[in-house]
Amino acid sequence: MSFLMLDRHVRIACQDAWWAGVVRANYAALLSPDCARAPDLEFKIGGQADSQQHTLWQRGRGSLVESHASLLLFRLEKAVTVGLQRLRPDLYFLHAAALTRGGQACLLVGESGHGKSTTAWGLLHHGFDYLSDELGPIELSTLQVHPYAHALCMKRPPPAGYALPASGTIDLGQTLHVPVNAMPAHAADPCELGAVIFVRHDRTLQSPRWREVGAAEASARLYAQALNALAHPGRGVDAVVDVAQRVPCHALDTADLGASCELLRDRLSAPASHARRNPSALQVA
């Protein structure tokens, strides 16, 4: 199977029909069956649904074995994203979910396990479209966020009212994956970055909290989630400072999913939330 990811050809061959179905669904929005050029990344997967061993081979990197299908898919995802970072050093990769609304992109930035994917899934029910749930590749000169529309991944089912589709969801036991064609929204085209939201789930909160984030704090928090900072001048610091100065940044401590999504949507709908900062008026520590 051939896929076009960030304008790079990725070929993934599967020895078993079950794995072929999983990979095809996971990357359905990125399928490119007519791609005739040589692959930039090439993988082979071995194993069956009930196998105790699943094998991943990558051209130029060798093979690895995992005991569970969810772990092997995670390894494939990681190898693909690392490979894309090497192939596209012109883009600044952030560990972030990326959505669009009203012609602008927003990045949900946070550490693993802090609810980025769950919040992204909720927002798809509130008028947002989908770019990615884990990878935010930014073209720094234009602030365009490029799509990486693989299946949205969650470790547990979302709260009531945001149930995963009964048909189409890939359940690998340890992880749940929702392909783009099963989402309540569309896969979006590249879109200008309009807002950065630092997301953190707090189970103790009765209601979600929202605040503005200054450029200094935003720069530090963005840099902590940069994936290819060293591929850019100044070890990538200048790039995150520039983004933090040009784009409004906010922090959202999530509580109830519905209330959190409504708060984010309403705050981003306010005209002031899209106002660009004046870099000359800022001092970044």
N, C-alpha and C positions, 0 to 999 in steps of 0.2 A: 504493500500500500504506500502511496505517495501523498505527502502532505506539504503544504506551503505555509511555513511559519516565519513571520517577520521577513518575508521575501527570500527565504532560504528553503531549499528542497531537503526534506527529511523523509527517508524511506525506512519503513518498519515491516519486516517479514515475520509471520507467525506460523509455526509448524502445526498448530492445532486450530480448528475452527472456532472453539470457544474463545481463545485468546484473540483471534482475529476480530471477533465480534466486540470484545471489550475495547480493544485499541481503536477500532473504527468508531465506536460510539463515543469514546473519550475525546477523540480529536475530530469528530464529525464535521464541525464548522470549518476545519482546516484542510479537508480532503482536497487533493488536486490530482485526480487520476490521469489527466492528460499531460502532466509535467514530463517533458522529454529530456531535460538537462540532467547531467550527472548529479547524484545526491551529494549534498554538503555534509549530512550526517546519515549514518546507516546503522540499523539495529536489527537483531534477530531475537525472537522470543521462543523458548521451548517450554513445554509443560502442558498439562490439561487442567480442567476445572478442579478435579479431585486429586491432583498430584501433590506429593509431599515435597517435591523440588521443582522450582521454576527457574529457568536459566535466561539471563540477558547477556547477549553479545553485542559489543559496539566495535565497529571498524576502527582499528588503530588503538583500541583500549583494552581488548581482551574480554573475558567473560566473568560473570559473577552468578551466584546461586542464592536464592531465597526460599524459605520454607512456606511462605504464604503469598498468595496472589496479590494481596493489597501491598505487601512490602515490595514486590517486584515492580508493580506499577509505579510506586513511589520512586524507586530507583530509576525507572525509565524517565519519569517526569524530571527528576533532578538532572539526569544525564543530558536530556534535551535542552533544559534551560541553561545549563552550564555551557553546552555546545553553542547555543544561540548567542550567549554573551561573548564568546570568543569570535564568532562570525560577524557580530554586529557591535564592535567596540565604539561605533559612532553614537549608539544609543546609551542612555543612562538607565540602568535597570534597578528598580526598587522592588523590595518585597512588599507588595501592596495589592489589594483588590482594586479594580478600575471599572467604573461605571460611567454612564453618560445620561444627561438629562438637559433638555433645552439647548442642545447644540454645544454643550461643554462637558468635559470630563471631570470627574472627581476621583481622587485616590483615597482609599481607606488604608491607612498605614498603621501597623502595629506588630507586636511580637507574635510568634506562633502561639495558638491557644487563647488569644484574646478576643476572638469572635469576629474576625474580618469576614470569613466566608459566610457565617450565619447572618451577619448584618447585611452583607451583599445579597444573600438570598432573600432576606426580608425586603430590601429596597427594590428588588425586581418586581415586587407586588405593589409598589408605590410609584410607578411611573418612570423608573430608571431602566436603561438598557445596559447590555453586558459587554465589557471588554475582556475582563479576566478576574479571577478570584485570588491570584497569588503573584502576578507579575505585571509591573507597571513600567514598560519601556518608554522613556521620554526622549524625544528629539529636542535637544536643548535649545537650538537656535529658534525653533518655532513653538516650543512647548506642546507639540503634538504628542498625545499618548497613543501608542500603537496597540492594536488588539492582539491578545493571545487567548483566543476563545476556546480553551479546552473545557472539559466538563467541570462544573463547580463541585468541589470536594468538601465533605463534612465528615467529622468523626462520629457524630451522633445525630439523631433526627432533630429537626428544628421544633420550636414550640407549637402548640395548637394554633390553628389559623394559618399556618405556613407549611402545611404538610408537603412532603415530597411527592411528586407524581407517582401513582401506582404503576403506571406503564412508562418505561424508559429509564428509570433510576437503576443504576448498576450497584448492587449490594455485594461488596467483597468481604463482608463480615466485620472487618476492622474499620472500613471506610465506606462512605456512600458517595456516589458520583452522579451528577445530574447533567446529561448532555444538553447542548444548546437547544436542540430541537424539542426538548421536553420542558424548557423554561417558560415562565409566563411573560417573556420579554424577548427582544431580538438581539442578535449579535450586532454590535455597532462598528462603524468604520473609524479610522483614526480621527481624533477629536482634540481640540485645544484644551489644555488643562485649565480648569476654572477654580478649583478648590482642592485643598489637602485637608483630610480629617484624620486625626490620630485617634484610633479606636481602642478602647479598653473596656472589657466587660467586668462589671462589679455586681456580684450576686447579692450584696448587702443593700444595694440602693432600692428605694421604693419607686423612684422615678429617675429618668436619665438626666445627665448634667452636660451642659454645653458651655464652652468658653472660647474666647479668641486666644490665639497663640502667637507670641511675638516672633520676629525673624530669628533672633538668637536661639531661642528654644527650638523653634521649628528646624533650623539648620542642623542642630545636634541630633534631633530625633530622626530626621531624614537620613542623615549620614549613618546612623546606627542600623538602618534598614537597606543601605546601598549594597548591591550585589557585585558590581564591577567598578567600584570607585577608583581602583588603581589604574584602570585603563584610560583615565581622564587626567588632564593637566592639574597640577597641585594636589595629586592623590584624590581627586574628586571632591575636595572641600569647596572649591570655588563654585562648582556646579550646584551643590545643594544650597549654598548661600544665595546664589542667583535665583533659584526656584523659590526659596523662602521669601525673598524680597519682592518677587514679581507676582506671586500667587497668594491669595488669602488663605490662612491656615487656622484650623480650629481643632479643639479636642472634644471628643464625645465619650463620656463614660456611660455605657449602655446598661439598661436595666431590662424591663419588659421589652420584647422585640418590637411589637407594634408601636408602642409609645416612642421608642428610640428612633425608629424609622420615620415616624411622623415629625418628630422634632428636627431631625436632620433635613428632611425634605422642606419643611417650613422655613428653617433658617437659611438654607441655600436659595430659597425662592425670594428672600428679601433682597431688594436691589443693592444694599450696601455690601452684601456678602460676596458680590462679584467684582467689587471695585479693586483695581490693581493698586498695589502699594507704590509709594514714591521712594525708590531705592536711595535717593540722595538724602532723604530725611531719616534714614535708619542707620543705626550703628550696631553691628553684629559682633558680639564678644568672641 
